[in-house]
């Protein structure tokens, strides 16, 4: 019997399709379970207030909660690099 793999995914709250799509994609793989966690993002804009929502601290706190669930790997499924630059995602 193959080992169970627990996949954790961090997503911003505005993404309302990722859970459904990811579950559908992984449905044919019987040894994978997927676990999602959202972190606070209340508005999308280029203002400093809006951009500060993507500071590492809340995202890392959300990742810690996924880690507490015993997931094997944590993925980031956000597109903040689109306006913050790839460097921000690479640093995270």
MOSUL-V598656 format. One record per residue. RES is the residue in three letters. SS is DSSP state (hx for helix, st for strand, lp for the rest). PHI is phi in degrees with one decimal (none if undefined). D_CENTER is the distance of its C-alpha to the mean C-alpha in whole Angstrom. Layout:
RES,SS,PHI,D_CENTER / RES,SS,PHI,D_CENTER
This chain:
UNK,lp,none,29 / UNK,lp,-74.3,26 / UNK,lp,-67.9,23 / UNK,lp,-76.1,20 / UNK,st,-111.1,17 / UNK,st,-106.4,14 / UNK,st,-100.8,10 / UNK,st,-105.4,7 / UNK,st,-131.9,4 / UNK,st,-92.0,2 / UNK,st,-140.4,3 / UNK,st,-75.9,7 / UNK,lp,-65.5,10 / UNK,lp,-74.1,12 / UNK,lp,-85.3,10 / UNK,lp,-100.5,12 / UNK,lp,-114.3,13 / UNK,hx,-62.3,10 / UNK,hx,-60.7,10 / UNK,hx,-62.9,14 / UNK,hx,-67.2,14 / UNK,hx,-63.9,12 / UNK,hx,-61.4,14 / UNK,hx,-64.5,17 / UNK,hx,-63.0,16 / UNK,hx,-88.3,16 / UNK,lp,-61.6,19 / UNK,lp,-85.6,22 / UNK,lp,-105.9,20 / UNK,lp,-68.8,22 / UNK,lp,-102.4,20 / UNK,st,-120.9,17 / UNK,st,-115.8,15 / UNK,st,-120.7,11 / UNK,st,-131.0,10 / UNK,st,-110.2,7 / UNK,st,-142.3,6 / UNK,st,-101.0,7 / UNK,st,-118.2,8 / UNK,lp,-66.7,11 / UNK,lp,-144.5,12 / UNK,lp,-102.9,16 / UNK,lp,-156.7,17 / UNK,lp,-111.1,17 / UNK,lp,-164.5,19 / UNK,lp,-96.2,21 / UNK,lp,-70.1,22 / UNK,hx,-60.8,22 / UNK,hx,-61.3,21 / UNK,hx,-68.7,18 / UNK,hx,-65.7,17 / UNK,hx,-67.2,17 / UNK,hx,-64.9,14 / UNK,hx,-100.2,12 / UNK,lp,-62.5,14 / UNK,hx,-62.9,12 / UNK,hx,-56.6,14 / UNK,hx,-67.2,12 / UNK,hx,-70.2,8 / UNK,hx,-67.4,10 / UNK,hx,-64.8,12 / UNK,hx,-64.4,9 / UNK,hx,-63.3,8 / UNK,hx,-64.3,12 / UNK,hx,-65.3,12 / UNK,hx,-65.5,10 / UNK,hx,-61.8,12 / UNK,hx,-62.6,15 / UNK,lp,-79.9,14 / UNK,lp,79.1,15 / UNK,lp,-68.7,13 / UNK,lp,-84.9,14 / UNK,st,-150.6,11 / UNK,st,-121.1,7 / UNK,st,-111.3,6 / UNK,st,-105.0,4 / UNK,lp,-118.0,4 / UNK,lp,-130.3,6 / UNK,lp,-118.1,10 / UNK,lp,-62.0,11 / UNK,hx,-61.4,13 / UNK,hx,-60.7,15 / UNK,hx,-124.8,17 / UNK,hx,-97.1,16 / UNK,lp,95.5,17 / UNK,hx,-61.8,16 / UNK,hx,-59.7,17 / UNK,hx,-64.1,15 / UNK,hx,-68.3,12 / UNK,hx,-63.8,14 / UNK,hx,-65.8,15 / UNK,lp,-60.5,12
